[in-house]
Every structure is written in C-alpha cells, then in structure tokens.
Amino acid sequence: MLTIYHLETSRSERIVWLMEELGLPYRMQVFPRETTGAAPHLLKEIHALGRAPAIRDGDAVLAESGAIVDYIVHRHAGGRLALSPDDPGYARYVYWLHFAEGSLMSLLLIVLVLSRVPEAAASPVTARMRERMNQMLSFVDKELAAGPWFAGAAFTAADVMMVFPFTTLRNFLAYDLAPYANIAAYLTRIAARPAYQKAMSLAGPKKKYV
C-alpha cells in the first residue's frame, strides 16, 4: 500500500486528494510544522531534502507533487484522470499539469516572500510582482472560460495540481479572487466534490497564515 508523508498545510494535500478521487488505498503519516512554520527535521529521514510531499511505494521513495501525481495516475490508476497523447485535449492537459508549479506557484512564492518583508512593501519590485500576479490570474481566468475543467470537459490530474496555488493565495495572502469570476466559479465546483471535501478534512490547512 502506498504511504503518503503529509506535511500540514502543504502541497501534499494534493496527493491525498488524488488518492481519494481515484478511490485507491493509502496510508498517511502526518508531520506537523515547527513553530517557525518550517518542515520538521524528521522528513529528512524519508527524503534528503526534507520536504513534502513524498510517497513510499514499496522500495521506491518519490518527492515532488507533480512527479507523484503523474506516477500515481499511470502506475496505479491505469491512466485514469490523465489524458492520453492521442487525445485532442492532451496539450491542454499537460500544459496545466506543469503550469501549476512551473509558472503560477513560482510567481506566487515570490509575492509571498515579499509580503513577509516589511521593508519591501514600498518597493517597486513588490508592485511589479503583484501586477504580474494579476496578469497571470487574468490569463488563467480567461482560459477557464471554456471550462468547466482545465483540460476541458473532464476533471483530470491537472485540476488536482492547479487548485493548491489558488487556495494558497487565499490562505497566505488574503488575495481577493472575486474579480476573477471563472476562477471563483471553478473553486466552487472543486469544493463541491466529495473527494476534495474528504481530503481537506484529512489533510487540508488547519489555519490561515495571513
């Protein structure tokens, strides 16, 4: 049985959600954050970088949420929640699967770090990063207009990857997503999914950090 090493309030909630969507059995070992918000040192006994998510599948230990999602849907789910390369929607699927961390989350982390530095509040760099975030959210909102899901008509693993940046914006930056109607409606659809509700009850953030 696959083991998920879950760090509280982290990307590893994605893996729990994915397993619930797929109806696959798993064990979850939960690691609370240190009082500083950092990951506990014990995670380094599982993976050298000491970060979450990580999974153990037999003798294999794998980190990186995107890699884990891709691994699970192909290794254990027979390709469910993925699109095959010959599917017309494959390009969108693989784009959003990687956009979540490659473009959106990387920019979000810059904005988040700047928000934690009081001296940066008046910096033009902060203003530029906020503007880039607004531009990116506008782009995503426009792309979702064709919805209902990121790859088109079917819910896929790309959606599992894409939700976390939006919830992070709300939980860590109190970012108002109301101007982005398609994103807001999308998150409402996500919140109504039974598997998401169960996963968040087990592995969702315990508090906000704004």
Secondary structure, DSSP 8 states (H G I E B T S, - for coil): -EEEEEESSSTTHHHHHHHHHHT--EEEEEE---TTS---GGGGGTSTT--S-EEEETTEEEE-HHHHHHHHHHHTSTTTTS--TTSTTHHHHHHHHHHIIIIIIHHHHHHHHHHT-GGGTT-HHHHHHHHHHHHHHHHHHHHHTT-SBTTBSS--HHHHHHHHHHHHHHHHS----TT-HHHHHHHHHHHT-HHHHHHHHHHS-SS---
